[in-house]
Amino acid sequence: MAELDIALIPAKAGTQGSGANPSTAPLADTNAAASEAPGLLGPRLRGDERSENAVEVVTFGCRLNAYESEAIEARAQADGLTDAVIFNTCAVTAEAVRQARQAIRKARRERPGARLIVTGCAAQIDPGAFAAMDEVDLVLGNALKSAPGAYADQPDAPRVRVNDIMSVRETAGHLVEGKLIGGLDGRARAYVEVQNGCDHRCTFCIIPFGRGNSRSAAAGEVVEQIRRLSADGYNEVVLTGVDITSWGSDLPGQPTLGQLTARILKLVPELPRLRLSSIDAAEIDADLMRCLAEEPRLMPHLHLSLQAGDDMILKRMKRRHSRADALSLIGRVRSVRPDVAFGADFIAGFPTETDAMFENTLSLVEEAQLSFLHVFPYSPRPGTPAARMPAIARAEVKARAARLRAAGDAALVRHLDRRVGRTVRCIVEKPGVARAEDFTEVTFTGEATAGTILEGTITSHDGRRARLA
């Protein structure tokens, strides 16, 4: 499966609308713990809405999409685009596609003279559906959305420009004229896309057909980008991608994510904090395990794409790990890094899931001592094998998602209970809110700018956030 790095971000009034944390309704159901844990984003607006000639970028879906919208915005400016709305779409769920279409229609009503451009995974997978909308002026495939000249005035160019994503070999969205695009949280942290695409074919996942096969950024380029970000004042960098544990499989010598991580930490000693995004539970290599054991600058937080806790469902999902594999991995990481916290993605109500199978998933939350959950009610995607499997009643899917979210809420409380009394170092995300090394959200009093690292003792919590003294 594509291990999408997805996270929820509070909206910023007057700028980016509903960011990764939609101000309306999120595209996926999450528990309270997921206030900034990997998760699906709702529509996120970029650009100055007050100017009639503004270029707005509306982002749906994953953290990677939000990252790439930075590149889209920069490319549109470089190409001289004005008075336009660009929709960077998501195809993970049918709801994501529905919201994108709804937003397009709304934009046409509100800005009748603006140029409306649709790109992203949904546009790549089903360009005809968007081309059939009278409101849409241009459909761009994923490989073209940050390419030079993509948004330049080309009167004779076709209205639909979508190529074969499986033929693409370059990583997307990395550089715009040599300048890194990153940092979605003000100055709190920066994101570096080290990988794109996915070689796996989980039965429920449509993303490989929107992103293509896995392809990696060169290690030297990644190191140089991170060195530049550190020099610019970022205290934390997050390695992101669609399936970052596949990084290096297409490069000479097939280096691993652990080797990349070790190289970054060695060659950029001035970087205080390095964090990994969502990873596949089947792929933590020996070098990455060694970095977790020996390098305190690698943050003790791993978000695992578990999806289920029942072996038969995992097999039908075509996942590459079993329940025992997941528990073994978590145990091995804890043995070398006792302060680590784990988050996980779960799908509730996968086709053929019986009550007993669901109970196996539910019990894994406590058995694995997970801290942060992100719960997806199963959403069938046309063209995937899972969509042809016997479905669970929709009401039951929603009920199981609610039970998993409740388990996530309880897991977060247990996690916060264990953190009381600990001294932690936190990076400020916004006034009064910071994030500890293990991704625990904390509140504090006083003033501090985004990106500042604070140290204090956790004295209490409210069930969602810890309180820093």
Summary of the structure (lengths in Angstrom):
residues: 469
radius of gyration: 21.1
end to end distance: 41.1
largest distance: 65.6
contacts: 1751
relative contact order: 0.11
helix: 33%
strand: 22%
